[in-house]
């Protein structure tokens, strides 16, 4: 298992997962795979919908590291609707995940489509993309036990056996109807298309993880045809390459290559398709009289990524096994990838306009210049008159303030306060939220408790804005606390969010905790649902609770209110 973390990990879940993976051995001794930290951010609130990409020889999967907040017990995952968690004693309740929500499946679906779009833009065919959720937190069990929700949605716990099962099922799902294994060049091209920062894996590392060696990108749409299915049927699996004697000349490592008969069938199929396409293009070019241009634009089956360009008739071979494959290179020889240069632009001067157009255009331009000068003069006069009127008005105002006499009443203009005010009503998601209290502070000192207070004592915020909202859910009153805090920089803001997301770490005080009340408000938040979001240096924290502790509504209803509360406005933060 090869874990790639080119950038510093940000969340506690990332650190936990990659900490587990780095304890495994690299290579295929545990599981042949590559896990790369490539977070995908969605929406203006900066929510993560996926955290990593999993690549196995059979295919690709997107990974979401779901941190369970302030809850413990057995998680019940379902294909549709909210996930729940049930402690050892007591009823189940809606699962609370870091970043909001009770299920990661919708975000993972969007992440899978985003990955597919990026790969196809780069000319790579991804095939089926699996979706793996890794639960991090105080989770004691999982239902269903194998974590298979169907249709490529998989769930695992942060422990080796469950992780290996999830990766194996992702491999099986991605390998369905997949005519080709992912080769070393395919993986490197895919990671580049997905914008992996830092150093990518070497050919030797990928070959050691079970990816067949090839200097060519084989996952082109024209190579993923049913005729090429024989090159690597899903049921057959890879076969081991021949043993190389010690005194043989050094060459790129070849591992788990398809059989010779399968390669021959693939070559024949690709050659037949290429000849058929060439014949059709030749007939079309002869009919239109452009045979030379058509010959210059004949498509190529393969594209070099980490080696020289493939010959046009190579047929998509693997590892230089064909007669005109890539020449042998010693191990460790690295060839930088090339980028194709765009042809130089030739600036062609525009054709001269006809005489009729020139004569009339000159006349129109002359009229426009004359009219423009007239309009400019009028505007200048108007501007002078406005300045004079402003000067006279200012002189009269100053004279009145100095004790002069004034005729008529004097109107005083007041600037309305910015942001929501008490009594305002905000509509979000079909529900109405009434502003009950607002407060803005320039410091977080004295406005937090627990470990969060200690954190803010060492690194104070640069602004704090809080609001209390009231709404109705299932006919019962609900209170919503919205807290927005601005930190000195983005890194510290991430640390604050990770801290408040943890159970038992304290929090920034809501207004009810500091004694603010409104008609019908509860005394405090007890058993509140929680959601948080990060946007630059600002962290938004929402807590929702029933006003009446005996309300018949469930936690899932107000959990949805907590997610909606992330979009509720608060007064502007004080200027830095």
SELODREN-86393 format. One line per field, with one value per residue (C-alpha): x, y, z; residue number from 0; residue in three letters. Coordinates in pm, 1 decimal, padded with zeros to 6 digits. Layout:
BEGIN
east <- [X/...]
north <- [Y/...]
up <- [Z/...]
k <- [NUM/...]
r <- [Ala/...]
//
This chain:
BEGIN
east <- [00000.0/00151.6/00020.5/00083.8/00054.6/00240.1/00074.3/00038.5/-00274.3/-00538.5/-00810.4/-00790.5/-00958.3/-00693.3/-00414.7/-00578.9/-00633.4/-00294.6/-00128.6/-00286.1/-00191.4/00172.3/00203.7/00134.0/00415.9/00452.6/00423.2/00171.1/00244.9/-00062.5/-00269.8/-00159.3/-00300.3/-00219.0/-00405.8/-00338.1/-00449.1/-00641.3/-00921.7/-01217.5/-01390.0/-01745.4/-01964.5/-01905.9/-01876.9/-01575.1/-01722.3/-01518.3/-01700.9/-01400.6/-01055.0/-00851.4/-00837.7/-00780.7/-00612.3/-00588.4/-00491.6/-00860.6/-00983.2/-01033.4/-01241.0/-01303.0/-01260.8/-01438.1/-01296.3/-01611.0/-01538.1/-01814.4/-01871.3/-01962.2/-02128.8/-02041.0/-02198.4/-02289.8/-02341.6/-02621.4/-02544.8/-02818.9/-02810.7/-03069.6/-03150.5/-02968.2/-02730.6/-02789.0/-02579.4/-02704.7/-02515.3/-02501.1/-02804.9/-03062.2/-03237.9/-03057.7/-03008.6/-02899.8/-02527.8/-02337.5/-02045.1/-01774.5/-01874.3/-02244.8/-02489.1/-02571.5/-02456.7/-02159.0/-02308.2/-02441.4/-02105.7/-01918.5/-02142.5/-02052.2/-01684.6/-01694.5/-01849.1/-01585.2/-01302.0/-01454.4/-01487.0/-01124.0/-00992.4/-01198.2/-01079.3/-00725.0/-00817.7/-00841.9/-01138.9/-01198.8/-01454.3/-01666.0/-01569.9/-01633.4/-01710.9/-01553.5/-01642.8/-01402.4/-01563.9/-01330.7/-01432.0/-01578.3/-01757.9/-01796.1/-01968.2/-02111.0/-02435.8/-02419.4/-02117.3/-01939.6/-02006.5/-02144.7/-02442.4/-02463.9/-02405.2/-02043.7/-02112.3/-01888.3/-01826.4/-01541.8/-01412.4/-01064.3/-00914.3/-00706.0/-00957.2/-01245.2/-01023.2/-00888.6/-01241.8/-01355.2/-01060.2/-01116.8/-01485.0/-01395.0/-01152.3/-01419.5/-01677.7/-01434.3/-01311.2/-01654.6/-01662.6/-01311.4/-01115.6/-00777.4/-00583.0/-00445.6/-00079.2/00202.6/00166.7/-00212.6/-00175.3/00083.4/-00128.1/-00439.6/-00266.6/-00141.8/-00493.8/-00632.1/-00370.1/-00173.4/00067.8/00427.9/00617.8/00422.3/00503.2/00784.8/00738.0/00924.3/00697.6/00382.4/00512.9/00585.9/00222.1/00097.7/00036.5/00163.3/00449.5/00384.9/00536.4/00210.4/-00127.6/-00363.0/-00687.2/-00783.4/-01147.0/-01046.9/-00864.1/-01150.3/-01361.4/-01537.5/-01290.1/-01012.8/-01193.3/-00973.7/-00663.4/-00752.4/-01089.1/-01196.4/-01227.3/-00886.5/-00682.4/-00315.1/-00054.2/00304.3/00578.0/00870.9/01171.6/01469.4/01820.0/02063.9/02309.0/02042.0/02074.0/01882.7/01536.2/01220.7/01046.9/00756.0/00505.6/00167.6/00149.9/-00129.3/-00056.8/00095.9/-00225.1/-00424.7/-00171.0/-00186.8/-00565.9/-00550.9/-00297.8/-00508.4/-00822.0/-00653.7/-00484.4/-00814.2/-00990.0/-00707.0/-00710.7/-01089.6/-01073.9/-00793.2/-00992.9/-01298.7/-01090.1/-00920.4/-01255.3/-01389.2/-01076.7/-01082.3/-01447.5/-01373.2/-01035.4/-00849.6/-00659.1/-00336.5/-00503.4/-00676.6/-00346.1/-00190.0/-00474.8/-00485.3/-00539.4/-00281.1/-00369.5/-00119.1/00042.0/00376.2/00376.3/00711.1/00891.9/00932.9/00621.6/00463.5/00483.0/00153.3/00091.5/00201.1/-00151.8/-00135.7/00122.7/00238.1/00593.7/00769.4/00676.3/00609.2/00870.2/00860.3/00806.2/01003.0/01383.1/01510.6/01634.5/01818.5/01627.9/01615.0/01636.5/01375.5/01257.6/01059.9/00715.6/00672.5/00395.3/00292.4/00347.5/00066.0/00137.2/00243.4/-00032.5/-00019.4/-00163.8/-00362.8/-00450.0/-00823.2/-00952.4/-01002.1/-01366.5/-01550.7/-01554.3/-01926.1/-01882.4/-01576.3/-01748.5/-02056.5/-01858.4/-01638.5/-01946.4/-02100.9/-01776.1/-01755.2/-02111.3/-02036.7/-01726.6/-01925.1/-02206.3/-01959.5/-01795.7/-02140.4/-02238.7/-01905.9/-01965.5/-02316.9/-02189.5/-01915.8/-02169.5/-02393.4/-02095.4/-02006.1/-02365.1/-02371.1/-02048.4/-02185.1/-02504.3/-02307.1/-02085.2/-02384.0/-02555.9/-02242.6/-02202.5/-02564.1/-02526.5/-02210.0/-02371.8/-02668.6/-02434.1/-02245.5/-02562.2/-02707.4/-03078.7/-03240.1/-03583.3/-03783.9/-03721.2/-03381.7/-03383.0/-03121.8/-03021.3/-02917.3/-02734.0/-02926.1/-02724.6/-02571.2/-02657.4/-02963.6/-03153.9/-03383.0/-03720.9/-03591.2/-03712.4/-03488.7/-03625.6/-03398.9/-03509.5/-03877.4/-03861.0/-03866.3/-03605.4/-03665.4/-03371.7/-03408.2/-03069.0/-02737.8/-02402.1/-02060.0/-01729.7/-01373.5/-01221.8/-01302.1/-01157.6/-01422.6/-01654.0/-01545.7/-01515.6/-01322.8/-01022.5/-01152.0/-01109.3/-00748.2/-00683.0/-00826.7/-00631.6/-00311.6/-00436.8/-00717.9/-00966.8/-00988.0/-01366.7/-01671.9/-02031.8/-02321.8/-02695.9/-02994.9/-03275.2/-03610.9/-03807.2/-04072.8/-04001.1/-04290.5/-04500.7/-04263.0/-04033.9/-03661.0/-03372.4/-03076.1/-02740.6/-02510.7/-02152.6/-01901.6/-01544.0/-01257.0/-00904.5/-00567.7/-00501.6/-00649.9/-00429.9/-00537.8/-00901.8/-00871.5/-00723.3/-01011.1/-01273.2/-01105.1/-01095.8/-01461.4/-01569.0/-01430.8/-01659.1/-01576.8/-01348.0/-01569.4/-01685.4/-01736.8/-02020.2/-02358.8/-02561.6/-02794.1/-02492.2/-02401.5/-02749.6/-02918.9/-03291.5/-03590.2/-03963.1/-04009.2/-03638.4/-03491.1/-03244.0/-02965.6/-02883.8/-02899.6/-02829.9/-02805.4/-02732.4/-02409.9/-02268.3/-01959.2/-01806.4/-01482.1/-01450.3/-01104.4/-01020.1/-01382.5/-01531.2/-01910.6/-02055.7/-02427.2/-02611.8/-02984.4/-03213.7/-03580.6/-03710.6/-03924.0/-03710.5/-04016.1/-04081.8/-04187.7/-03962.7/-03647.9/-03286.6/-03278.2/-03522.8/-03314.8/-02994.2/-03122.2/-03189.2/-02823.7/-02710.3/-02945.9/-02820.0/-02476.5/-02627.2/-02803.8/-02647.9/-02492.2/-02384.8/-02062.0/-01743.1/-01556.9/-01296.5/-00945.6]
north <- [00000.0/00330.4/00639.0/00976.9/01291.0/01562.4/01845.4/01868.8/01692.4/01926.8/01731.3/01487.9/01223.2/01256.5/01221.6/00914.4/00735.1/00807.8/00731.4/00384.6/00334.4/00434.9/00157.3/-00094.3/-00216.5/-00075.1/-00313.9/-00592.0/-00777.1/-00624.3/-00479.4/-00347.1/00006.7/00378.8/00624.1/00989.7/01284.9/01500.4/01687.5/01812.7/02127.8/02214.7/02519.4/02868.6/02732.6/02523.5/02183.9/01877.3/01616.3/01383.0/01361.3/01114.5/00902.0/00525.3/00363.9/-00013.7/-00211.0/-00280.2/00080.7/00394.4/00508.5/00837.1/00831.5/01036.6/01036.8/01093.6/01212.2/01122.1/01405.6/01379.2/01038.8/00673.4/00340.8/00128.4/00315.3/00202.6/00309.6/00312.3/00387.3/00665.6/00896.2/00986.7/00745.4/00675.5/00576.4/00378.8/00369.6/00054.8/00173.2/00414.6/00488.1/00559.4/00913.7/01087.7/01062.8/01391.5/01424.7/01688.1/01960.3/01892.6/01632.9/01275.7/01096.5/01153.4/00975.0/01279.9/01455.4/01140.7/01105.5/01461.2/01391.2/01080.5/01278.2/01551.3/01294.2/01131.7/01471.6/01566.0/01230.9/01241.1/01597.4/01457.4/01183.2/00902.2/00668.9/00603.4/00325.2/00260.7/00473.0/00329.8/00544.3/00449.7/00612.0/00559.7/00630.0/00787.1/00834.6/00638.6/00388.4/00043.0/-00135.1/-00108.1/-00221.1/-00380.9/-00568.5/-00586.4/-00216.7/-00284.4/-00056.5/-00156.3/00039.0/00110.7/00275.5/00118.4/00192.1/00079.9/00147.3/00274.0/-00068.4/-00293.2/-00572.7/-00337.6/-00113.8/-00409.7/-00535.0/-00193.6/-00162.6/-00515.8/-00446.4/-00116.8/-00307.8/-00562.5/-00294.6/-00084.0/-00393.8/-00486.3/-00453.5/-00309.5/-00430.3/-00304.3/-00288.0/00048.2/00062.4/00267.4/00535.7/00544.3/00607.9/00882.3/01055.2/01028.1/01180.2/01466.4/01524.8/01526.8/01790.1/01595.5/01847.5/01765.7/01456.9/01182.8/00811.2/00667.0/00392.0/00147.9/00228.6/00178.5/-00141.9/-00266.0/-00195.9/-00436.3/-00193.2/-00345.1/-00150.4/00049.3/00371.6/00445.0/00567.5/00285.4/00414.1/00607.5/00585.3/00432.9/00152.0/00077.1/-00102.1/-00436.7/-00585.9/-00523.6/-00703.3/-01008.0/-00813.6/-00834.6/-00989.7/-00914.8/-01281.6/-01380.8/-01137.5/-01051.3/-01312.5/-01309.9/-01214.2/-01441.1/-01469.6/-01257.7/-01405.1/-01206.0/-01155.8/-01019.4/-00651.6/-00406.1/-00316.6/-00162.7/-00399.8/-00594.1/-00739.6/-00906.4/-00867.2/-01022.4/-01352.4/-01357.2/-01487.7/-01206.3/-00948.4/-01090.0/-01067.9/-00708.8/-00611.9/-00772.4/-00598.2/-00257.4/-00297.8/-00395.1/-00094.1/00137.0/00002.4/00037.3/00395.5/00476.7/00328.9/00536.9/00853.5/00779.5/00738.6/01060.5/01255.2/01134.5/01241.2/01592.6/01636.2/01676.8/01350.4/01522.6/01703.3/01383.6/01195.9/01456.7/01423.8/01041.6/00950.5/00775.4/00494.5/00575.5/00883.2/00885.8/01009.5/00905.7/00787.9/00868.1/00893.4/00562.9/00461.9/00514.1/00141.4/00018.7/-00095.7/00006.7/-00247.7/-00291.0/-00265.6/-00259.2/-00622.0/-00543.6/-00505.5/-00126.4/-00065.0/00173.4/00099.7/-00050.7/00178.8/00094.8/00110.3/00452.6/00636.3/00912.5/01085.7/01406.7/01412.1/01622.3/01860.4/01917.6/02274.2/02449.5/02548.7/02913.4/03155.3/03336.2/03682.1/03742.4/04106.8/04163.4/04217.3/04579.3/04690.3/04768.9/05125.8/05173.7/05078.9/05303.0/05615.1/05579.4/05470.3/05778.8/06000.5/05825.8/05850.2/06223.5/06270.9/06068.5/06277.3/06598.1/06467.7/06341.3/06682.1/06840.8/06588.9/06640.3/07013.5/06965.7/06717.7/06958.3/07238.2/07004.5/06892.8/07255.4/07330.4/07023.7/07129.2/07479.5/07342.5/07114.8/07401.5/07626.6/07345.6/07275.3/07647.6/07673.5/07362.9/07491.7/07831.3/07664.3/07464.7/07782.8/07942.1/08108.2/08120.0/07854.6/07842.5/07521.0/07189.2/07019.6/06647.5/06422.0/06109.2/05800.1/05503.5/05182.0/04914.1/04643.9/04278.0/04112.3/04295.3/04160.7/04085.0/04018.9/03696.5/03487.2/03215.3/02912.3/02583.2/02661.2/02745.1/03086.9/03187.8/03493.9/03688.2/03698.7/03836.7/03950.7/04046.8/04139.0/04131.1/04214.1/03934.6/03576.4/03622.9/03520.3/03389.5/03022.4/02724.5/02397.3/02321.4/02576.3/02854.6/02747.1/02743.5/03094.6/03221.9/03131.7/03251.7/03503.5/03559.5/03889.2/03910.8/03729.5/03761.7/03565.8/03541.0/03351.6/03247.8/03084.1/02864.0/02591.1/02225.9/01982.4/02241.7/02269.2/02568.2/02531.2/02761.2/02805.7/02947.8/03077.0/03171.4/03309.4/03365.5/03510.0/03384.4/03542.8/03298.8/02996.9/02737.9/02851.7/02855.8/02490.7/02401.1/02573.9/02391.9/02054.0/02125.2/02227.7/01932.5/01690.2/01568.2/01702.1/01980.1/02272.3/02538.0/02908.6/03019.0/03067.8/03371.2/03160.0/03037.8/03402.2/03485.0/03632.7/03555.3/03623.9/03552.2/03177.3/03093.1/02794.5/02845.9/02660.0/02425.9/02065.1/01776.9/02016.0/01908.6/02051.1/02165.9/02362.7/02508.4/02679.7/02966.7/03119.4/03248.7/03235.6/02939.6/02909.1/02694.2/02614.4/02442.7/02365.0/02236.3/02195.0/02471.6/02213.7/01920.5/01695.3/01772.9/01466.3/01544.3/01343.4/01454.7/01405.4/01695.2/01951.3/01808.5/01930.6/02268.9/02279.1/02230.2/02505.2/02731.9/02746.3/02980.7/03212.2/03560.0/03718.5/04082.3/04176.4/04103.9/04410.0/04561.1/04429.6]
up <- [00000.0/-00113.9/00074.0/-00092.3/00121.9/-00072.7/00124.0/00503.9/00626.6/00766.5/00946.8/01235.6/01018.3/00746.9/00999.0/01151.6/00818.7/00662.8/00996.3/00976.0/00610.0/00659.9/00917.5/00643.3/00420.9/00071.0/-00221.2/-00268.4/00056.6/00226.4/-00058.7/-00396.5/-00407.6/-00404.8/-00179.0/-00263.1/-00050.2/-00301.8/-00117.5/-00318.9/-00187.0/-00289.6/-00237.6/-00093.9/00261.2/00164.3/00255.9/00175.5/-00028.3/-00067.7/00086.4/-00119.2/-00433.0/-00425.2/-00727.8/-00769.1/-01081.6/-01144.4/-01123.9/-00915.8/-00615.9/-00433.3/-00054.4/00214.1/00568.0/00776.5/01131.0/01378.2/01625.0/01992.6/01947.7/02003.4/01918.2/01616.6/01288.5/01058.1/00699.4/00436.6/00060.6/00096.0/00384.5/00703.1/00872.7/01240.9/01540.9/01838.2/02169.6/02379.1/02573.4/02443.1/02114.3/01790.7/01670.4/01351.6/01282.8/01313.6/01072.0/01063.4/00819.9/00868.8/00749.7/00844.9/00527.9/00294.4/-00007.9/-00195.6/-00172.8/-00277.9/-00582.9/-00688.9/-00618.5/-00838.7/-01124.7/-01081.9/-01097.6/-01406.6/-01577.3/-01504.7/-01628.8/-01947.7/-02015.0/-01998.2/-02246.8/-01987.9/-01955.1/-01581.1/-01615.1/-01305.6/-01003.1/-00656.3/-00350.0/-00015.7/00319.6/00612.1/00950.7/01208.1/01569.5/01858.2/01633.6/01789.0/01499.5/01149.0/00989.1/00733.8/00861.0/00521.5/00452.1/00102.0/00030.2/-00335.6/-00657.9/-00563.2/-00223.5/00043.4/00412.3/00638.1/00986.8/01070.4/01139.2/00906.6/00843.2/00761.3/00545.2/00346.4/00289.6/00169.4/-00072.7/-00203.0/-00271.1/-00440.6/-00665.5/-00754.8/-00837.3/-01045.4/-01231.2/-01369.7/-01751.0/-01738.4/-02043.3/-01924.7/-01601.9/-01492.8/-01592.7/-01444.1/-01712.6/-01662.5/-01288.6/-01333.7/-01598.4/-01377.7/-01073.0/-01288.1/-01425.6/-01069.6/-00976.5/-00717.9/-00567.7/-00493.2/-00604.0/-00775.8/-00749.3/-00958.5/-01215.9/-00989.9/-00693.4/-00898.7/-01054.0/-00702.5/-00612.0/-00880.1/-01167.7/-01496.6/-01646.2/-01961.8/-02093.3/-02275.9/-02158.2/-02256.4/-02110.0/-02421.6/-02529.8/-02862.9/-02679.1/-02437.3/-02700.9/-02662.4/-02910.9/-02659.3/-02377.9/-02428.9/-02328.7/-01956.4/-01869.8/-01510.6/-01419.4/-01552.0/-01345.2/-01406.8/-01475.1/-01351.1/-01595.4/-01684.6/-01455.2/-01558.9/-01499.6/-01290.9/-01576.8/-01810.5/-01909.5/-01689.6/-01814.5/-01671.7/-01429.4/-01578.3/-01340.3/-01375.4/-01754.4/-01964.0/-02141.9/-02489.1/-02645.6/-02483.0/-02606.7/-02958.8/-02959.1/-02833.6/-03100.4/-03374.4/-03253.7/-03227.8/-03568.4/-03731.4/-03579.0/-03688.5/-04048.4/-04066.4/-03942.8/-04187.8/-04477.9/-04390.1/-04361.6/-04694.3/-04872.6/-04718.3/-04808.9/-05172.0/-05203.4/-05073.8/-05240.4/-04908.8/-04879.4/-04773.3/-04481.1/-04370.3/-04373.5/-04144.0/-03886.3/-03853.1/-03484.7/-03268.8/-03033.3/-02760.2/-02608.6/-02429.7/-02070.6/-01926.2/-02240.5/-02611.9/-02832.8/-02928.9/-03296.0/-03479.5/-03540.5/-03195.2/-03104.7/-02738.3/-02628.0/-02269.0/-02152.1/-02489.9/-02561.8/-02926.0/-03198.2/-03201.0/-02828.5/-02612.4/-02598.3/-02278.1/-02000.0/-01677.4/-01349.4/-01192.2/-01524.7/-01512.7/-01826.5/-01765.8/-01929.8/-02237.3/-02324.9/-02679.9/-02798.5/-02975.8/-03338.7/-03379.8/-03461.1/-03788.0/-03772.2/-04089.7/-04157.7/-04199.9/-04549.5/-04653.3/-04629.2/-04951.6/-05077.2/-05009.1/-04644.8/-04601.3/-04733.6/-04517.4/-04212.5/-04236.0/-04247.5/-03946.7/-03747.1/-03820.3/-03693.0/-03379.8/-03304.0/-03340.3/-03121.4/-02864.7/-02835.2/-02786.4/-02519.3/-02343.3/-02320.2/-02179.4/-01918.4/-01813.9/-01755.0/-01553.7/-01342.5/-01259.6/-01155.0/-00926.9/-00760.3/-00702.6/-00549.0/-00317.2/-00209.4/-00128.9/00062.6/00268.5/00351.1/00468.7/00684.4/00849.2/00910.6/01086.8/01309.5/01402.3/01542.6/01235.4/01181.5/00966.1/00813.1/00810.9/00986.3/00966.7/00866.7/01021.1/00822.1/01015.9/00862.4/00924.8/01100.5/00881.4/00908.6/01060.2/01333.8/01603.7/01450.2/01099.1/00935.0/00710.8/00480.1/00430.6/00279.4/00302.9/00676.3/00843.4/01101.0/01321.9/01466.3/01846.9/01958.5/01807.2/01953.6/01810.0/02002.5/01906.7/02116.0/02215.5/02565.2/02815.9/02543.7/02533.6/02766.2/02794.8/02574.1/02324.2/02581.8/02641.7/02267.2/02221.7/02522.1/02335.5/01995.4/02025.8/01747.7/01557.7/01566.0/01703.6/01581.9/01733.0/01678.6/01817.4/01582.9/01652.1/01413.9/01406.2/01324.4/01306.0/01489.6/01787.7/01864.1/01800.9/01895.6/01663.1/01779.7/01503.0/01594.3/01345.3/01458.6/01256.5/01326.0/01235.1/00947.5/00771.2/00944.5/01291.1/01174.9/01067.5/01406.3/01585.7/01376.3/01433.2/01807.0/01840.9/01624.4/01883.4/02158.9/02505.3/02382.5/02484.2/02242.5/02188.6/02417.2/02260.6/02372.6/02589.1/02786.7/02857.6/02990.8/02682.6/02673.8/02448.9/02506.3/02506.3/02495.2/02680.7/02962.2/02779.3/02492.7/02610.2/02374.8/02081.7/01724.2/01581.8/01246.0/01147.0/00832.4/00736.1/00487.9/00472.5/00819.4/00943.7/01129.8/01156.5/01436.9/01460.6/01746.5/01740.1/02013.8/02095.1/02319.9/02500.4/02613.0/02591.8/02224.2/02027.8/01731.6/01669.3/01644.5/01266.9/01219.2/01407.2/01261.3/00924.3/01088.4/01201.3/00841.6/00722.7/01001.4/00838.0/00577.9/00826.5/00843.6/01150.8/01200.0/01018.1/01205.4/01334.6/01104.6/01155.5]
k <- [0/1/2/3/4/5/6/7/8/9/10/11/12/13/14/15/16/17/18/19/20/21/22/23/24/25/26/27/28/29/30/31/32/33/34/35/36/37/38/39/40/41/42/43/44/45/46/47/48/49/50/51/52/53/54/55/56/57/58/59/60/61/62/63/64/65/66/67/68/69/70/71/72/73/74/75/76/77/78/79/80/81/82/83/84/85/86/87/88/89/90/91/92/93/94/95/96/97/98/99/100/101/102/103/104/105/106/107/108/109/110/111/112/113/114/115/116/117/118/119/120/121/122/123/124/125/126/127/128/129/130/131/132/133/134/135/136/137/138/139/140/141/142/143/144/145/146/147/148/149/150/151/152/153/154/155/156/157/158/159/160/161/162/163/164/165/166/167/168/169/170/171/172/173/174/175/176/177/178/179/180/181/182/183/184/185/186/187/188/189/190/191/192/193/194/195/196/197/198/199/200/201/202/203/204/205/206/207/208/209/210/211/212/213/214/215/216/217/218/219/220/221/222/223/224/225/226/227/228/229/230/231/232/233/234/235/236/237/238/239/240/241/242/243/244/245/246/247/248/249/250/251/252/253/254/255/256/257/258/259/260/261/262/263/264/265/266/267/268/269/270/271/272/273/274/275/276/277/278/279/280/281/282/283/284/285/286/287/288/289/290/291/292/293/294/295/296/297/298/299/300/301/302/303/304/305/306/307/308/309/310/311/312/313/314/315/316/317/318/319/320/321/322/323/324/325/326/327/328/329/330/331/332/333/334/335/336/337/338/339/340/341/342/343/344/345/346/347/348/349/350/351/352/353/354/355/356/357/358/359/360/361/362/363/364/365/366/367/368/369/370/371/372/373/374/375/376/377/378/379/380/381/382/383/384/385/386/387/388/389/390/391/392/393/394/395/396/397/398/399/400/401/402/403/404/405/406/407/408/409/410/411/412/413/414/415/416/417/418/419/420/421/422/423/424/425/426/427/428/429/430/431/432/433/434/435/436/437/438/439/440/441/442/443/444/445/446/447/448/449/450/451/452/453/454/455/456/457/458/459/460/461/462/463/464/465/466/467/468/469/470/471/472/473/474/475/476/477/478/479/480/481/482/483/484/485/486/487/488/489/490/491/492/493/494/495/496/497/498/499/500/501/502/503/504/505/506/507/508/509/510/511/512/513/514/515/516/517/518/519/520/521/522/523/524/525/526/527/528/529/530/531/532/533/534/535/536/537/538/539/540/541/542/543/544/545/546/547/548/549/550/551/552/553/554/555/556/557/558/559/560/561/562/563/564/565/566/567/568/569/570/571/572/573/574/575]
r <- [Unk/Unk/Unk/Unk/Unk/Unk/Unk/Unk/Unk/Unk/Unk/Unk/Unk/Unk/Unk/Unk/Unk/Unk/Unk/Unk/Unk/Unk/Unk/Unk/Unk/Unk/Unk/Unk/Unk/Unk/Unk/Unk/Unk/Unk/Unk/Unk/Unk/Unk/Unk/Unk/Unk/Unk/Unk/Unk/Unk/Unk/Unk/Unk/Unk/Unk/Unk/Unk/Unk/Unk/Unk/Unk/Unk/Unk/Unk/Unk/Unk/Unk/Unk/Unk/Unk/Unk/Unk/Unk/Unk/Unk/Unk/Unk/Unk/Unk/Unk/Unk/Unk/Unk/Unk/Unk/Unk/Unk/Unk/Unk/Unk/Unk/Unk/Unk/Unk/Unk/Unk/Unk/Unk/Unk/Unk/Unk/Unk/Unk/Unk/Unk/Unk/Unk/Unk/Unk/Unk/Unk/Unk/Unk/Unk/Unk/Unk/Unk/Unk/Unk/Unk/Unk/Unk/Unk/Unk/Unk/Unk/Unk/Unk/Unk/Unk/Unk/Unk/Unk/Unk/Unk/Unk/Unk/Unk/Unk/Unk/Unk/Unk/Unk/Unk/Unk/Unk/Unk/Unk/Unk/Unk/Unk/Unk/Unk/Unk/Unk/Unk/Unk/Unk/Unk/Unk/Unk/Unk/Unk/Unk/Unk/Unk/Unk/Unk/Unk/Unk/Unk/Unk/Unk/Unk/Unk/Unk/Unk/Unk/Unk/Unk/Unk/Unk/Unk/Unk/Unk/Unk/Unk/Unk/Unk/Unk/Unk/Unk/Unk/Unk/Unk/Unk/Unk/Unk/Unk/Unk/Unk/Unk/Unk/Unk/Unk/Unk/Unk/Unk/Unk/Unk/Unk/Unk/Unk/Unk/Unk/Unk/Unk/Unk/Unk/Unk/Unk/Unk/Unk/Unk/Unk/Unk/Unk/Unk/Unk/Unk/Unk/Unk/Unk/Unk/Unk/Unk/Unk/Unk/Unk/Unk/Unk/Unk/Unk/Unk/Unk/Unk/Unk/Unk/Unk/Unk/Unk/Unk/Unk/Unk/Unk/Unk/Unk/Unk/Unk/Unk/Unk/Unk/Unk/Unk/Unk/Unk/Unk/Unk/Unk/Unk/Unk/Unk/Unk/Unk/Unk/Unk/Unk/Unk/Unk/Unk/Unk/Unk/Unk/Unk/Unk/Unk/Unk/Unk/Unk/Unk/Unk/Unk/Unk/Unk/Unk/Unk/Unk/Unk/Unk/Unk/Unk/Unk/Unk/Unk/Unk/Unk/Unk/Unk/Unk/Unk/Unk/Unk/Unk/Unk/Unk/Unk/Unk/Unk/Unk/Unk/Unk/Unk/Unk/Unk/Unk/Unk/Unk/Unk/Unk/Unk/Unk/Unk/Unk/Unk/Unk/Unk/Unk/Unk/Unk/Unk/Unk/Unk/Unk/Unk/Unk/Unk/Unk/Unk/Unk/Unk/Unk/Unk/Unk/Unk/Unk/Unk/Unk/Unk/Unk/Unk/Unk/Unk/Unk/Unk/Unk/Unk/Unk/Unk/Unk/Unk/Unk/Unk/Unk/Unk/Unk/Unk/Unk/Unk/Unk/Unk/Unk/Unk/Unk/Unk/Unk/Unk/Unk/Unk/Unk/Unk/Unk/Unk/Unk/Unk/Unk/Unk/Unk/Unk/Unk/Unk/Unk/Unk/Unk/Unk/Unk/Unk/Unk/Unk/Unk/Unk/Unk/Unk/Unk/Unk/Unk/Unk/Unk/Unk/Unk/Unk/Unk/Unk/Unk/Unk/Unk/Unk/Unk/Unk/Unk/Unk/Unk/Unk/Unk/Unk/Unk/Unk/Unk/Unk/Unk/Unk/Unk/Unk/Unk/Unk/Unk/Unk/Unk/Unk/Unk/Unk/Unk/Unk/Unk/Unk/Unk/Unk/Unk/Unk/Unk/Unk/Unk/Unk/Unk/Unk/Unk/Unk/Unk/Unk/Unk/Unk/Unk/Unk/Unk/Unk/Unk/Unk/Unk/Unk/Unk/Unk/Unk/Unk/Unk/Unk/Unk/Unk/Unk/Unk/Unk/Unk/Unk/Unk/Unk/Unk/Unk/Unk/Unk/Unk/Unk/Unk/Unk/Unk/Unk/Unk/Unk/Unk/Unk/Unk/Unk/Unk/Unk/Unk/Unk/Unk/Unk/Unk/Unk/Unk/Unk/Unk/Unk/Unk/Unk/Unk/Unk/Unk/Unk/Unk/Unk/Unk/Unk/Unk/Unk/Unk/Unk/Unk/Unk/Unk/Unk/Unk/Unk/Unk/Unk/Unk/Unk/Unk/Unk/Unk/Unk/Unk/Unk/Unk/Unk/Unk/Unk/Unk/Unk/Unk/Unk/Unk/Unk/Unk/Unk/Unk/Unk/Unk/Unk/Unk/Unk/Unk/Unk/Unk/Unk/Unk/Unk/Unk/Unk/Unk/Unk/Unk/Unk]
//
